[in-house]
Amino acid sequence: MTPDSHTDDARRATLRCGAFIPPFSRRNIDSTLAIHRELELVEHLDRLGYDEAWIGEHHSGGIELIASPELFIAAAAERTRRIRLGTGVISLPYHHPLMVADRIVQLDHQTRGRAMFGVGAGLLTSDAKMLGIPTDKQRDRMVESLEIILRLLDGEVVTHHAEWFQLESARLHLQSYSRPRPSIAVASAVTPTGGKLAGQHGLGLLALAATSAQGFAVLGTNWEIAQREAVAHQKTLSRSEYRLVAPFHIAETRTQALTEVRDGFEEWADYTRHVSPIGPAALGMDSLDFINESGNGAIGTPDDALKALNRFWDQSGGFGCILHFGQNWANAEATKRS
């Protein structure tokens, strides 16, 4: 065995486990009950020893119920002891950057450093349309906002006049609880934008499209881009801050696992066809059988899950945390058992 293989084995042994919770609610469940079930799930993950849970922001889909991940995290933090809780993600073009920075710093204090800050441009075009945001400007606004937020978190006094917001001698009135600042991760899909931003600022990377053909193909490339940018900007990156999102549902047999999720998967697939022309294929989840056959996740046994994890590891070159895609395809009890 070579020294490199020893290093790889050690990195595999420290792989963390978490959940990425948009969350998707089943249509026949009361909204109040659905939100509280997600809180109960995070409590359960904390008891099991999961390392992280990331909570999404959506405003128009109808079944992705959480509009403010910060509010959810504040409640979840009071119910849990050790699990870290991240915004997965805050859609930066939807918010004034000073307000975002203030809320994250407050969460950092309330959670005593367990809050993480995930950022992105916003996924649902219907969200942006309601806010009057041109979809072709979302990415640029996300970059502009992130750069301002980082300056504020670093203690700068910022004056900035943008097309969509203004700051006049703006500063944060609290320092972060975490030093030098809370953990921050940039959403990454297929394009190199996320990797470039992560490298330029020394941030983590959230691979949200790891299960799609295009997203899987660039898992290694996007991290290499981030590393090159980090060197060019004299920043340091750690693969421990590289996170991949994929679907897993585990049972005693593959047949049982498929049975438990089939109805929920079909309902979720129908929803995704309404919000994306490509539907579930956009995430490499064309069907349950396809997920297993492609290795884009595992709806089956622990052995199936291990094969998927090894496939992601080999393609990416290694990562720090696998995030179970919180799709709610199974009922609450089957999900907890999984």
C-alpha positions as CSV (number, residue, x, y, z in Angstrom):
1,M,0.0,0.0,0.0
2,T,1.4,3.4,-1.0
3,P,1.5,6.5,1.3
4,D,-1.1,8.1,-0.9
5,S,-3.5,5.2,-0.3
6,H,-3.0,5.5,3.4
7,T,-3.9,9.2,3.1
8,D,-7.0,8.4,1.1
9,D,-8.1,5.7,3.6
10,A,-7.7,8.2,6.4
11,R,-9.8,10.8,4.6
12,R,-12.5,8.3,3.8
13,A,-12.6,7.3,7.5
14,T,-13.4,11.0,8.5
15,L,-16.3,11.4,6.0
16,R,-19.1,13.2,7.7
17,C,-22.8,12.5,7.2
18,G,-25.6,15.1,6.9
19,A,-28.9,15.9,5.3
20,F,-29.9,18.5,2.8
21,I,-33.6,19.4,3.5
22,P,-35.3,21.6,0.9
23,P,-37.8,20.3,2.3
24,F,-40.4,18.7,0.1
25,S,-43.8,18.2,1.7
26,R,-46.2,15.5,0.7
27,R,-49.4,17.1,-0.7
28,N,-51.8,15.2,1.7
29,I,-50.0,16.5,4.8
30,D,-51.1,19.6,6.7
31,S,-48.5,22.4,6.3
32,T,-48.1,23.0,10.0
33,L,-47.6,19.3,10.6
34,A,-45.1,19.1,7.7
35,I,-42.9,21.9,9.2
36,H,-43.0,20.3,12.6
37,R,-42.1,16.9,11.2
38,E,-39.0,18.5,9.7
39,L,-38.0,19.9,13.1
40,E,-38.6,16.4,14.6
41,L,-36.4,14.9,11.8
42,V,-33.5,17.3,12.6
43,E,-33.9,16.3,16.3
44,H,-33.7,12.6,15.3
45,L,-30.6,13.3,13.1
46,D,-28.9,15.0,16.1
47,R,-29.7,12.0,18.3
48,L,-28.2,9.6,15.7
49,G,-25.0,11.6,15.5
50,Y,-25.4,13.2,12.1
51,D,-23.0,16.1,11.6
52,E,-25.0,18.6,9.6
53,A,-28.4,19.6,8.3
54,W,-28.9,22.2,5.6
55,I,-32.3,23.9,5.2
56,G,-33.5,25.5,1.9
57,E,-35.3,28.7,1.0
58,H,-38.3,28.7,-1.5
59,H,-41.2,31.0,-2.1
60,S,-43.4,29.7,-4.9
61,G,-43.2,25.9,-5.4
62,G,-46.1,25.1,-3.1
63,I,-44.5,22.0,-1.5
64,E,-41.1,23.3,-0.6
65,L,-42.5,25.0,2.5
66,I,-39.7,26.9,4.2
67,A,-39.4,30.6,3.2
68,S,-36.8,31.4,5.9
69,P,-34.1,28.8,6.7
70,E,-32.9,31.2,9.4
71,L,-36.2,31.0,11.3
72,F,-36.2,27.2,11.0
73,I,-32.6,27.0,12.2
74,A,-33.3,29.2,15.2
75,A,-36.0,26.8,16.3
76,A,-34.0,23.6,15.5
77,A,-31.0,24.9,17.4
78,E,-33.1,25.0,20.6
79,R,-34.1,21.4,20.1
80,T,-30.7,19.9,19.3
81,R,-27.3,19.7,21.0
82,R,-24.5,19.1,18.5
83,I,-25.6,19.0,14.9
84,R,-24.5,21.9,12.8
85,L,-27.3,23.8,10.9
86,G,-26.8,25.5,7.6
87,T,-28.8,27.7,5.2
88,G,-29.1,25.5,2.1
89,V,-29.2,28.1,0.6
90,I,-30.1,31.7,1.1
91,S,-30.8,33.1,-2.3
92,L,-28.8,36.2,-2.1
93,P,-30.4,38.2,-4.9
94,Y,-33.7,38.1,-2.9
95,H,-32.3,40.1,0.0
96,H,-30.4,43.2,1.0
97,P,-26.8,42.0,1.9
98,L,-26.6,43.9,5.2
99,M,-29.8,42.2,6.4
100,V,-28.4,38.8,5.4
101,A,-25.1,39.4,7.2
102,D,-27.0,40.7,10.4
103,R,-29.2,37.6,10.5
104,I,-26.3,35.2,10.0
105,V,-24.3,36.8,12.8
106,Q,-27.3,36.6,15.1
107,L,-27.7,32.9,14.3
108,D,-24.0,32.4,14.9
109,H,-24.5,33.7,18.4
110,Q,-27.8,32.0,19.1
111,T,-26.4,28.6,18.1
112,R,-23.0,29.2,19.7
113,G,-21.2,28.6,16.4
114,R,-23.3,25.8,15.0
115,A,-24.9,27.8,12.2
116,M,-23.4,27.6,8.7
117,F,-24.1,30.0,5.9
118,G,-24.9,28.5,2.4
119,V,-25.4,30.9,-0.4
120,G,-26.7,30.7,-4.0
121,A,-28.4,32.6,-6.8
122,G,-31.9,31.2,-6.3
123,L,-33.2,28.1,-8.1
124,L,-36.9,28.6,-8.9
125,T,-37.5,31.1,-11.7
126,S,-41.0,31.6,-10.3
127,D,-39.4,33.0,-7.1
128,A,-37.4,35.6,-9.0
129,K,-40.4,36.5,-11.2
130,M,-42.5,37.4,-8.2
131,L,-39.7,39.6,-6.9
132,G,-39.2,41.3,-10.3
133,I,-35.7,40.0,-10.6
134,P,-34.5,39.3,-14.2
135,T,-33.3,35.7,-14.2
136,D,-30.2,36.6,-16.3
137,K,-29.0,38.9,-13.4
138,Q,-29.4,36.5,-10.5
139,R,-25.9,35.0,-10.7
140,D,-24.2,38.4,-11.0
141,R,-26.2,39.8,-8.1
142,M,-25.3,36.7,-6.0
143,V,-21.6,37.4,-6.6
144,E,-21.9,41.1,-5.8
145,S,-23.9,40.4,-2.6
146,L,-21.5,37.7,-1.4
147,E,-18.5,40.0,-1.8
148,I,-20.3,42.7,0.2
149,I,-21.4,40.3,3.0
150,L,-17.8,38.9,3.4
151,R,-16.5,42.5,3.8
152,L,-19.1,43.2,6.4
153,L,-18.4,39.9,8.3
154,D,-14.7,40.9,8.2
155,G,-15.5,44.1,10.1
156,E,-15.2,46.6,7.2
157,V,-17.3,49.7,6.9
158,V,-18.8,49.5,3.4
159,T,-20.2,52.1,1.1
160,H,-21.5,50.6,-2.1
161,H,-24.0,51.7,-4.7
162,A,-25.5,48.9,-6.8
163,E,-28.3,48.7,-9.3
164,W,-30.5,46.9,-6.7
165,F,-29.2,48.0,-3.3
166,Q,-27.2,50.7,-1.6
167,L,-25.0,50.9,1.5
168,E,-23.8,54.1,3.2
169,S,-21.0,53.6,5.7
170,A,-22.6,50.3,6.7
171,R,-21.2,48.1,9.4
172,L,-22.3,45.2,11.5
173,H,-23.1,46.1,15.1
174,L,-22.0,42.6,16.3
175,Q,-18.9,40.6,15.7
176,S,-19.3,37.0,14.8
177,Y,-19.3,34.4,17.6
178,S,-17.2,32.1,15.3
179,R,-13.8,33.4,14.5
180,P,-12.9,34.7,12.1
181,R,-16.4,34.2,10.8
182,P,-19.1,31.5,10.4
183,S,-18.5,28.6,8.1
184,I,-19.7,29.6,4.5
185,A,-20.4,27.4,1.5
186,V,-21.2,28.3,-2.1
187,A,-23.8,26.3,-4.1
188,S,-22.3,24.6,-7.1
189,A,-24.1,23.0,-10.0
190,V,-22.6,22.4,-13.4
191,T,-20.9,25.7,-14.3
192,P,-17.6,26.7,-12.7
193,T,-19.1,29.8,-11.0
194,G,-19.4,28.2,-7.5
195,G,-15.9,26.7,-7.6
196,K,-14.4,30.0,-8.7
197,L,-16.1,31.9,-5.9
198,A,-15.2,29.3,-3.3
199,G,-11.6,29.5,-4.3
200,Q,-11.4,33.3,-4.5
201,H,-12.7,33.7,-1.0
202,G,-11.6,30.4,0.7
203,L,-15.1,29.1,1.2
204,G,-16.7,25.6,1.1
205,L,-18.5,24.1,-1.9
206,L,-22.0,22.6,-2.0
207,A,-22.4,20.3,-5.0
208,L,-26.2,20.3,-5.4
209,A,-26.2,18.7,-8.8
210,A,-23.8,15.8,-8.1
211,T,-26.4,13.3,-9.3
212,S,-27.0,14.7,-12.7
213,A,-24.8,13.5,-15.6
214,Q,-23.3,17.0,-16.1
215,G,-22.9,17.7,-12.4
216,F,-21.3,14.3,-11.7
217,A,-18.9,14.8,-14.6
218,V,-17.5,18.0,-13.2
219,L,-17.2,17.0,-9.5
220,G,-13.5,16.7,-9.7
221,T,-13.1,19.6,-12.2
222,N,-15.0,22.1,-10.1
223,W,-12.8,21.4,-7.1
224,E,-9.7,21.7,-9.2
225,I,-11.0,25.1,-10.4
226,A,-11.6,26.2,-6.8
227,Q,-8.1,25.1,-5.8
228,R,-6.5,27.1,-8.7
229,E,-8.5,30.2,-7.7
230,A,-7.5,29.7,-4.1
231,V,-3.8,29.6,-5.0
232,A,-4.2,32.7,-7.3
233,H,-5.9,34.6,-4.4
234,Q,-3.7,33.3,-1.6
235,K,-6.5,31.4,0.0
236,T,-6.6,28.0,1.6
237,L,-9.2,25.3,0.8
238,S,-9.9,22.0,2.6
239,R,-11.7,19.1,1.0
240,S,-13.5,18.7,4.4
241,E,-15.6,21.7,3.3
242,Y,-16.6,20.0,0.0
243,R,-20.2,18.6,0.3
244,L,-22.2,16.4,-2.1
245,V,-25.9,16.0,-2.1
246,A,-27.5,12.7,-3.2
247,P,-30.6,10.6,-2.5
248,F,-30.4,7.7,-0.1
249,H,-33.1,5.5,1.4
250,I,-32.0,2.4,3.2
251,A,-33.9,-0.7,4.3
252,E,-33.2,-4.4,5.0
253,T,-33.7,-5.2,1.3
254,R,-33.8,-3.2,-1.9
255,T,-37.3,-4.4,-2.6
256,Q,-38.5,-3.0,0.7
257,A,-36.6,0.3,0.2
258,L,-38.2,0.7,-3.3
259,T,-41.7,-0.1,-1.9
260,E,-41.3,2.5,0.9
261,V,-40.5,5.4,-1.5
262,R,-42.3,4.6,-4.7
263,D,-45.5,6.7,-4.1
264,G,-43.6,9.6,-2.7
265,F,-41.1,9.5,-5.6
266,E,-43.9,9.7,-8.2
267,E,-45.4,12.7,-6.4
268,W,-42.0,14.5,-6.2
269,A,-41.3,13.7,-9.8
270,D,-44.7,15.2,-10.8
271,Y,-43.8,18.4,-8.9
272,T,-40.4,18.7,-10.5
273,R,-41.9,18.5,-14.0
274,H,-44.0,21.6,-13.1
275,V,-40.9,23.6,-12.0
276,S,-38.4,22.4,-14.6
277,P,-39.0,21.4,-18.2
278,I,-36.6,18.5,-17.8
279,G,-38.2,17.3,-14.6
280,P,-36.4,14.7,-12.4
281,A,-33.9,14.0,-15.1
282,A,-32.4,17.4,-14.4
283,L,-31.1,15.9,-11.1
284,G,-30.2,12.5,-12.6
285,M,-33.2,11.0,-10.9
286,D,-35.2,9.8,-13.9
287,S,-36.6,6.9,-12.0
288,L,-35.9,4.9,-8.8
289,D,-34.3,2.1,-10.9
290,F,-32.1,4.6,-12.7
291,I,-30.9,6.0,-9.4
292,N,-29.6,2.6,-8.4
293,E,-28.4,1.6,-11.8
294,S,-26.4,4.8,-12.3
295,G,-25.1,4.9,-8.8
296,N,-26.5,8.4,-8.4
297,G,-27.6,7.4,-4.9
298,A,-29.0,4.3,-3.3
299,I,-32.6,3.2,-2.8
300,G,-31.7,-0.1,-1.3
301,T,-29.3,-1.7,1.3
302,P,-26.2,-0.4,3.1
303,D,-24.1,-2.2,0.5
304,D,-25.9,-0.2,-2.3
305,A,-25.1,3.0,-0.3
306,L,-21.5,2.1,0.0
307,K,-21.2,1.5,-3.7
308,A,-22.7,5.0,-4.4
309,L,-20.4,6.6,-1.9
310,N,-17.3,5.0,-3.4
311,R,-18.4,6.1,-6.9
312,F,-18.8,9.8,-5.7
313,W,-15.5,9.6,-3.9
314,D,-13.6,8.3,-6.9
315,Q,-15.1,10.8,-9.3
316,S,-14.6,13.9,-7.0
317,G,-11.2,12.9,-5.7
318,G,-12.6,13.0,-2.1
319,F,-15.0,15.2,-0.2
320,G,-15.8,16.0,3.4
321,C,-19.5,15.4,3.9
322,I,-22.3,13.4,2.1
323,L,-25.7,15.1,2.4
324,H,-28.8,12.9,2.1
325,F,-31.3,14.6,-0.2
326,G,-34.3,15.2,2.1
327,Q,-37.0,14.3,-0.4
328,N,-39.6,12.9,1.9
329,W,-40.4,10.1,-0.5
330,A,-41.0,7.7,2.4
331,N,-43.2,8.2,5.4
332,A,-41.8,9.7,8.6
333,E,-41.1,6.4,10.4
334,A,-39.5,4.7,7.4
335,T,-37.3,7.8,6.9
336,K,-36.2,7.8,10.5
337,R,-35.4,4.0,10.3
338,S,-33.4,4.6,7.1
